[in-house]
C-alpha cells in the first residue's frame, strides 16, 4: 500500500485536451453526416472534395484515440488505487458504458425504441467491454497479461473461415 501515490482530484489537462480535440473532430464529421446534402461516400475520391475526404479520413483516428485514452486513464488510476478498488471501478464503469451504448446511444442513432433491429455495438461498447476485461485481469502479473494479449493477436484470425450461417439462430449477431 505504501507504493501508491497520494490521491488527488486533479484531472490531467493534456489527456482532457486530446479527448476534447477528438470530440470536436468527431462532432464535425457527425454534423456533416446529419445536416449536409452530400449523400455519397466521403472517402470516394471520385465523388468527394479534398476537405470532406480529409475530415472523414481523420475521424478514423477517433475510436483508437478514445480506447488509448481509456487505457491511459486506467493505468493512471492504478497508480492511485488498491487493486480491489481498481478492479471494482473498471468492471462497474465498463458495464455502465455498455448499458449506455445499448440504450441511450442506440436510441440516439436510430431514434426508435425496441430491439427489432440489430444493435449497433460501436466504440463505446468496445471501450466498456475492454474495461470489464481489464478489470478482470488487473490482478494478474504483467507477464501473464502480456501472454494473453500476444495470444489474442496471434490467434484472432483463426475463426475467419467459419460462415455466420453455421451458428443458426445467432447468425444475425455474427455479422
N, C-alpha and C positions, 0 to 999 in steps of 0.2 A: 504494500500500500504506500510505502514511502517513496516509490519511484513515480507516483502520479504527480502531475503538475497541479498547481492551485487552480481551482475553478474560477473562471471569470465569465461574465456575461457579455463581454465584448465580442462583436462579430468581426470576421475577417473582411476588411474593406476590399481587398483585392479579389477574394472569391465572390463577394456580393457584386462587385463591379463587372466581373466577367459574366456572372449569371444575368445581370441586368442587360448587358450588351447582347447576349444571346436571346433574351426575351424580346428585346426591341427588334432584332433581326427576324425572329420568328413571327412577331406581330406584323411586321412589314409584309412578309410573304402571305400571311393569312388575310390581311386587308386586300391584297391583290386578288386572292382567290375568291373572296366573297363579294367584292364590290367592283371588280373590273369586268369589262365586256369581253375581254380576251378569253376564249374558250378552247384554245389549242394547247399543245404541250409546251410549257415554257422551257423545256430542255431540248426541244427540237430546233436546231439551228435554221431550218428552212422556214419555220413559221413564227419565230420569236425575234425580239430585239436584243441587242447586246446587254442593256441594263436589266431587262427582265430575266434573261438567261443567267447572268451573274448573280442576281438576287436569289433566284430559285436554287442555283447551284450552291451558294454559300449556306443556305438553310440546311443542307445535308450535314453541316458541322454541328447543328444544334443538339440533336439527340446524343451523339457521342460526348459532347461537352457537358450536358446535364448528367450523364452517367459518370463521367470522370469527376465532376464536382461532388456528386453524391458519395463517391468513394473517398475523395479527399476529406469530405466532412466527417465520414465515419472514422477515418484514420485520426483526424484531429481530436475527435471525441474520445477515441481510445486512449489518448494521452491524458485525459482528464477524468476518466470514469473507470470504475472497477469492472471487471469482465462481466459479472452477472447483470449489472446495470446497463452496460453497453448492449449485451445480447437482448435484454428485455426491450430496450429502446428501439433497436434496429428491427426486431420482429414486429413490435407493435406499430411502429411508423410504416414499415413495409406493408403490413396488412391494411392499414388505414389508406395508404396510397392506392393499393389495388381496389379497395372498396370504392374510393372516389372515382377511379378510372371506369369501373363497370357501372356506375350510377350517374354521377354528375357530368363527367366528361363525355360519356357515351350519349347522354341526353343532349348535351350541348352540340355534339356533332350531328346527331340525327334528328333532334327536335321531336322525338317521339318517345312515348313511354311503352315499355314492354321489350321482350327479347324474341320477337318473331323473326328477327334477322340475326345474322352472325355478328357478334360483338367485334368492335374494333379495338383490339388489345394492342396498344401502341407504347410509346415511350414511358409514360407514367407507370403503366402496368409492368414493364420490364424493370424499371427502377425499383418498384415496390417488391417484386418477386426477388430481385437481386439483394435487396436489403434483408428479406427474410432468410435467404440462403446465407448471406454474410453473418447474420445474427446466429444462425445455427452452427457455423464453422468458426466463429470468433474465438472459441476456447481452444481450438487446435493449434498446434505449433506451425510456424511459418513454412516449414518443410512439408508437412502434410498438406497444407493448403496449396502450396506450390505444385505438389504431385497431383492433387485433384484438378487444379487449373490446367496443368500440362496435359493430363489425360483427356480433359474436355476438348482442348484444342486439337489433339491428335485424332480423337475418335468422332468428332462431330459430324463427319460426312458418311459414317458407316451405314446409316439408315436411308440414304438418299434413293436407293433402288426400290424401296418399298412404296407401292402406289397407295394413295389415301383410301381408295375404294376397298382395300383389303381390311380396313378397320370397321366396315359395316356401318352401323348407325352413327358412329362418331366421325365418319368421314368428313362431314362439313367443317368440323372443328380442326381438321388436319390441314386445311388449305391456308 
